[in-house]
Amino acid sequence: MFATTPSTPAANVDAVPDETGRADAVTGRAAFFLGRGHRATARAVFTSCAPGTPPDPFTLACLPVGRRLLEAATAEDFGNALAELADAWTTAGYGYANLRDGGPLEPDPLTAPPPDGTPFEDCGGYEDCGECEVHRVPKPTRWAWYSYAFDGDRVLCFLPRIYHDTIHGGYWNTVHLAPGLPPRVELTPAGRTYGESYPATAALDLPALAVWIMAELTTLGRRDDSAIWSHIRYAAVVNTTLNEIRLLLFGLADQGPDESGNWSDHSRAFQELNATIQAHNWTNQIVSGDCRFGYFDHPVSAYDLPASRTRQRPPGTVTVVTDPRPFWP
């Protein structure tokens, strides 16, 4: 598992199992590309052999030339570092390195995973199943192991999700090397979309973010151009185990529609409330469940008040819980 920052969920990547027992058994592969998707140009394939470690980002970061490759800022820097890394990889006994300049690559034609990842299940390349996207004729359309690509102005790493020899999709990540010996590899899914308020609160943990959100909603409630209720008071419960925020709304549950029987004011208020909160979040259309926090609100009614007092969750408070259950109280 790769080290990550608190705001970057750890990537769930297991080592490729070696079940052959042979000293030269393949333990992993990595492909290197210029660009991503069907227009990418394959530049190299690295293979690791037992007892060597697979060519994952953590292994590359242990080598000075590997760090230069991961931090390359131009395609030329990427190509130069790749040639040096190929020599180092073979000389150090990690395995074999096959450069495009030295002849055909295996498998060839080799294609890079598309920018939006590969969400489909695959056999992992262990058997010629004829059904998966690796073995489907007339040519493979994806790469089932680690991939690195220089695209735009940075190096990206594609992580396959490996569970018991089976690939369940994968996705591209930006790579950042934090100081240390060896450097700490920080991987962030490249498909994230950040809310407009995220930069202002990126350094806050979830309890502090809940305080910020309640203050922001209270301020909006005092403005004439906002639909947020002016009389509502807030409390928050933060589950740091599940990264969820539950917002308690006091003074709303017992209210009905306006004099004309219209609920539109409440609808607009809830829309603005959700938009305000989600502006601090990130979303990812490629990686399911990849977000900064999960959120749901709960209008507190007269029936909830005794329980709220018992749990010491009155207005103006933030309660931190660590309950791993999906429907935590």
N, C-alpha and C positions, 0 to 999 in steps of 0.2 A: 504494500500500500504506500502510496506516495504522500509525503508530507504536504500539507496545504495550509493556507491562511485560514483564520476563523470564518471568513466570509466565503471560502471556497470549499464546498463539500468534498471530502476525500473520494477519489476515484476508486471504485470497487473493481480492481483488476488483479486476478490471481495469476500465478505463474503457470506457464504451459506445462502440463504434467509430462514427465518422461517415464513411460511404462516399458521401455525396451530393455533397460539394464545395460545397454551397450555403452562403451566409453565414448563413442563418437555419435551418440544419439543426438538428434536435433532437439534443442530445448526452446528455440524461438527463432523468429525471423522478423526483419523490418525492411520496409521498402522506403525509398527516398525519391521525392518528386519535386519538380518545378511546377507549381500550380496544383489545382485540385479538380476532381471530376474527370470527365471523358477527354477534356482538352489538356490534361496534365502530361508532362513528359517524365517518364521514369528514368532516374539517374543511377540507382544502385539498389542491390538487395544484399542485406547482411544476414548471415545465418550464425546462430550460436550453437555450440556443441557441448555436451556434458564433459566436465562439470561446470562449464562456463554459464554465466547468467545471461538471460535474454536481453536483446538490445532495446530495453525500455528506457524512458527518459532518465530514470535514476542512475542506471548503469552508464549511460553516455555522459552524465554530469560528473562522474568520477574521473573522467579523462579530460585533461586540459583542452585537447582538440575537440572533444565532444561538447564542451562548454562553449567553445567558439562557434560550433555549428548551431547550437540551440539559440545563441544570441546573435546570429548573423542578421545584419540589417540590409544587405543587398543580395541579389541572386549570385553575384560574383563571389562574395564572401562565403555564401552557402556552398557553392561549387568547390572553392578552394579548400574549405574545411572538410568537405566530404571526401575529397581525394586523400587528404592527410589522415582522416579518421579511418579510411579503409586500410591504409598501411598499418596504423596503430592497432586496429582490431585484429588483424591477422598476426602481426608480430607478437602481440601480447597473449596470443593463444585463446582468444575468446571464441573464434570460429573462422568463418570465411566471409569475404567481401567480394562481390561481383559488381564491377562498375560497367555502366552502359558503354563507355569508351573501349572496354576490353572485349566486347562481344555481346551476344544476345543475353537477355536476362531470363531467369526461370522463376515463375512462369512467364511466358511471353506470348501474346501481348499482355503487358501488365498495366492495369488501370488503377488510378487513385480513387479512394472513396469520394463520393460527391460532397460538396460543402455542407449539405444538410444531414450528413451521417448516413448510417445504414441500419434502419430499424427492423430489418427482416432477419428471421432466424436462419442460421446457416450450420452446416455440418462441421465447420471449422477446418476443412481441408484434409481431414485424416483419412477419408475414404472417398473414392470416386462415385459419389451417390447419383450423379446425373440429374439431380433435382434442384440443388441449391444454386445460388447465384455465382458461386465459385466454379462449379462444375457444369453449369448449364451451357450447352452448345449454342452458337458456334464459338463463343469466347467468353472468358470471365468478365464480369462487370464490376467486381469489387475485390478488395484485398482483405483477407481474413485475419491478418496479424497487425503488428504495429506499423504505422506509416508516419512519415515526416514529410512536410511539404513547405517550401518557401512560397508564400502567396501574398501578393501585395508588398508589404514592407516588413514581414515578420515570418518566423518559423512557427508552424502549427504541428501539433502531434495528434494523431488519430489513435484513440484507445478502443480496442475491441473489448467487449464484455465476455469474459471467458468463464464458463461454469461447466466443469466436467466435460471438457472437449467440445463444448458447443458455444458458438458465437450467438449472442442474443443482441444483435445490433452493435452500434458503436457511434462515437461522435468525436469531432475535432475539438482540440483545446489549445488555447494560447499557453505559452511556456514562459515562466519567469523563474530565474535562479536567485534565491535569497542568499545573503552572505552566510558563510560557514564552510567548514571543511569536513566532508564534501559539501558543496552548496545544497541547500534545500530546494527541491523541485516543487514549484507551485503551479498547479494546472487549473485553468479556468475554462469552462465550456465556452467555445467561441460563438455559440448560437444565442447567447443571452441578450435580452433587450432590457435596458435599465430605465426605471422611471425617472422623470425629470427632477424629482427631489432627492434621488438617491445620492448624488455627490455630497449633499449637505449633511447627510446622516450616515454615510458609509462607515465611519469609524465607530459608530455606536453599537453596543450590544443590544439585544432585544428588550430587556427591561428599560434601558435608557431611551430606546426608540419609542416604546409605549408612552413614556412620559412626554416625549416630544410631540407625539401624535395627539394626545389628549390636550396639550396646551394649544396646538395648532387648531384643533376643532373648536375649542372654547373661544379662541380669538376670532375664528370665522363666524361663530354664532353671534358676535357683537356687531358684525358688519351688515349694512343694509343691502348690499349687493350679493349676499350669500343666502342660500336656501337652508343652511344648517340651523337647527333649532337654537334659540337663544336661551331657553330655560333648561336644557338638558345638562345633566352632570354625568361625569364619566368615571369609571374605574376600569382597570385592566388586569387580566390574569395572563401571565406569560409562562408557557411550558417550554423550558429550555431544552428538554429532551427531544421533543417533537418539532421544535422551532415554530411554535404557533402562538398567536396573540388572540385572546378573546376579549372583546371590548364590551363592557357592561354599560348600558344606557339607562340611566335613572330618570324617571319622569316622562317616559314616552309610552310605555306599554298600555296604560289605561286611557290613552287619548284616542278619540275616534276621528272621523272625517270632519271637514269644516261644515258650516251651516248649510251649505248646498249639497252635503253628502259627498263631497269630492275628496279623494285621497291624494290628489296630485301633488299637494305641498309636501306630504310625507315622501312620495316617490322621488321628487326632485332632491329632497334633503338626503335621502339614502344614496342616490346617485352621486351627489357631491361628496358625501362622506366616504363612500367606497373609492372614488377617484382620488381623493386626498390621501387616503391610506396607501393605495396601490402605487402612488407616485414614489413611494419610498422602497418599493419592492423591485425585484427583477423577475422576468418570465423567460421561458425557453420553450419554443414550439417544437424543438427537436428532441430534447431530453425531458421525458415525462417526470414531473415532480421536482424539477430543478427551479427553486424559487428561494428568495431570501427568508421568507416566513409565510406560513399559512395564516389566514385571518378569517374570523367570523364574529358577528356581533350578536348580542343578546339583550333585548329590551327587558329590563327588570320590572316585573309586575309586583303587586301586593303579595302574591303568593311566594315570590322569591325572596322578599326582604328578610324574613327571619333567618333563612339559610345564608343570605349574604352577610348578615350581622354575625352569625355563628362562625362563618369562615373568615371573618374579619376582612371583608372585601367592600368596605363602604366607598362612597364617591371620593375621588381624589387619591386613591391608593393604587399601587401596582403590586400584585402578589405573584411571586415566582414559585412555580411548581416543577417537579421533575417526573411526572407520571408518564410512563411509556405506553399506557393503554390508549387506543384510538379515541374512545369516548370518555375522556377523563372528566371528573366532576369539577 
